[in-house]
Amino acid sequence: MKYPKETIRLIQSHKYFHRFDYKIAVDWAINLIREGNNDDSVLMLASFVEPYLREDVEPFLTEVLKFLELEELKKDDALIAVTHYYLLEILEDNSKRKNLNVLSRLCVDNNYEPKLYDFYRISNAWEELTEIGVNFYYKDATLNNIDFYIKEAARKWINDYT
């Protein structure tokens, strides 16, 4: 199975994204082996089991990326890649709330990054709507239409930044 380019770019962003889920990279390495890639760095990366500790896995992922001649993305490119990956997950209705929370944390971790601020607001609006029935973060959002606002913001962001 070929991995989508958005997943590869997410993996290339691992050093920038401090909450990176290294399971994604280990699964990718296992897939590379299935495709016939038996480089030592790929074999080592695929050998990790949970819990995936950043300090253990990161050097091997870096080596695999070098071997495959894939650059590790820096701040701005990594931010775009990570956001794009999670927005596509949201648009495919995959764990919307979890993925929206990832983007909200990414916004906060990056000093309330303006490119992500709408997702911070929508995430908090959804939380308030669930807990108290009203929200003070996203005008006109209700539990009945929050999905519309999430997907509208996701499509707009993808259109603006990719």
C-alpha positions as CSV (number, residue, x, y, z in Angstrom):
1,M,0.0,0.0,0.0
2,K,1.4,3.4,-1.0
3,Y,1.1,6.0,1.7
4,P,-0.7,9.3,0.8
5,K,1.7,12.2,0.3
6,E,0.0,14.0,3.2
7,T,1.0,11.2,5.5
8,I,4.6,11.3,4.2
9,R,4.7,15.0,4.8
10,L,3.3,14.6,8.3
11,I,6.1,12.1,8.9
12,Q,8.7,14.5,7.5
13,S,7.4,17.0,10.1
14,H,8.1,14.8,13.1
15,K,10.8,17.0,14.6
16,Y,8.7,20.1,14.5
17,F,5.5,18.6,15.8
18,H,6.3,17.7,19.4
19,R,3.1,15.7,19.9
20,F,4.0,13.5,16.8
21,D,2.5,10.1,17.0
22,Y,5.5,7.8,16.2
23,K,3.1,4.9,15.6
24,I,2.4,6.5,12.2
25,A,6.1,6.3,11.3
26,V,6.6,2.8,12.6
27,D,3.6,1.6,10.6
28,W,5.0,3.4,7.6
29,A,8.3,1.5,8.1
30,I,6.5,-1.8,8.3
31,N,4.8,-0.9,5.0
32,L,8.1,0.0,3.4
33,I,9.4,-3.5,4.4
34,R,6.3,-5.1,2.8
35,E,7.2,-3.2,-0.4
36,G,10.6,-4.8,-0.4
37,N,12.7,-2.1,1.3
38,N,15.1,-3.9,3.7
39,D,17.5,-1.1,4.6
40,D,18.8,-1.3,8.1
41,S,17.4,2.0,9.1
42,V,13.9,0.9,7.9
43,L,14.2,-2.4,9.7
44,M,15.2,-0.6,13.0
45,L,12.4,1.9,12.7
46,A,9.9,-0.9,12.1
47,S,11.1,-2.9,15.1
48,F,9.8,-0.4,17.7
49,V,6.8,-1.3,19.9
50,E,4.6,0.8,22.1
51,P,5.2,3.0,24.0
52,Y,7.0,4.9,21.3
53,L,9.5,7.2,23.1
54,R,10.5,10.2,21.0
55,E,14.1,10.0,22.1
56,D,14.4,6.4,21.0
57,V,12.5,6.5,17.7
58,E,13.4,10.0,16.3
59,P,17.0,9.2,15.3
60,F,15.9,6.1,13.3
61,L,13.1,8.0,11.5
62,T,15.6,10.7,10.6
63,E,17.9,8.0,9.1
64,V,15.0,6.5,7.1
65,L,14.1,9.9,5.7
66,K,17.7,10.5,4.7
67,F,17.9,7.1,3.1
68,L,14.8,7.8,1.1
69,E,16.1,11.3,0.2
70,L,13.1,13.0,2.0
71,E,13.9,16.2,3.8
72,E,12.7,16.9,7.3
73,L,10.3,19.8,7.1
74,K,11.0,23.0,9.0
75,K,8.6,25.2,10.9
76,D,6.4,26.8,8.3
77,D,6.3,23.9,5.9
78,A,5.9,21.5,8.8
79,L,3.0,23.5,10.2
80,I,1.2,23.4,6.8
81,A,1.9,19.7,6.4
82,V,0.7,18.7,9.9
83,T,-2.4,20.9,9.6
84,H,-3.3,19.6,6.2
85,Y,-3.0,16.0,7.3
86,Y,-5.4,16.5,10.3
87,L,-7.8,18.6,8.2
88,L,-8.1,15.8,5.7
89,E,-8.8,13.4,8.5
90,I,-11.6,15.7,9.7
91,L,-13.1,16.1,6.2
92,E,-13.2,12.3,6.0
93,D,-15.0,12.2,9.3
94,N,-12.2,10.4,11.1
95,S,-12.2,11.2,14.8
96,K,-13.3,14.8,14.1
97,R,-13.2,15.9,17.7
98,K,-9.8,14.3,18.5
99,N,-8.3,15.8,15.3
100,L,-9.8,19.2,16.0
101,N,-8.3,19.1,19.5
102,V,-4.9,18.2,17.9
103,L,-5.1,21.4,15.8
104,S,-6.3,23.4,18.8
105,R,-3.2,22.3,20.8
106,L,-1.0,23.0,17.8
107,C,-2.4,26.5,17.7
108,V,-1.6,27.0,21.4
109,D,1.8,25.4,21.1
110,N,2.7,27.9,18.4
111,N,1.7,31.0,20.3
112,Y,-1.8,31.1,19.0
113,E,-0.7,30.8,15.4
114,P,-3.2,32.9,13.3
115,K,-3.4,30.2,10.6
116,L,-4.8,27.8,13.2
117,Y,-6.8,30.1,15.4
118,D,-10.2,29.3,13.8
119,F,-9.6,25.6,14.8
120,Y,-8.8,26.7,18.4
121,R,-12.0,28.7,18.5
122,I,-14.2,25.9,17.0
123,S,-12.7,23.3,19.3
124,N,-13.4,25.4,22.4
125,A,-16.9,26.2,21.0
126,W,-17.6,22.5,20.7
127,E,-16.4,21.8,24.2
128,E,-18.5,24.6,25.7
129,L,-21.6,23.5,23.7
130,T,-21.2,20.0,25.1
131,E,-20.5,21.1,28.6
132,I,-22.8,24.1,29.1
133,G,-25.0,24.3,26.0
134,V,-23.7,27.7,24.7
135,N,-20.4,28.9,23.4
136,F,-18.6,32.2,23.4
137,Y,-15.9,31.2,20.9
138,Y,-17.7,30.8,17.5
139,K,-20.7,32.9,16.7
140,D,-23.8,31.0,15.6
141,A,-22.3,27.6,16.2
142,T,-24.6,25.1,17.9
143,L,-24.3,21.4,18.4
144,N,-26.6,21.0,15.4
145,N,-24.4,22.9,13.0
146,I,-20.8,22.7,14.5
147,D,-19.9,20.0,11.9
148,F,-20.7,22.5,9.1
149,Y,-18.4,25.1,10.6
150,I,-15.6,22.6,11.2
151,K,-15.7,21.4,7.6
152,E,-16.2,24.9,6.2
153,A,-13.1,26.1,8.1
154,A,-11.2,23.0,6.9
155,R,-12.0,23.5,3.3
156,K,-11.2,27.2,3.5
157,W,-7.8,26.6,5.1
158,I,-6.9,23.9,2.6
159,N,-7.9,26.3,-0.2
160,D,-5.8,29.1,1.3
161,Y,-2.6,27.2,2.3
162,T,-2.1,24.2,0.0
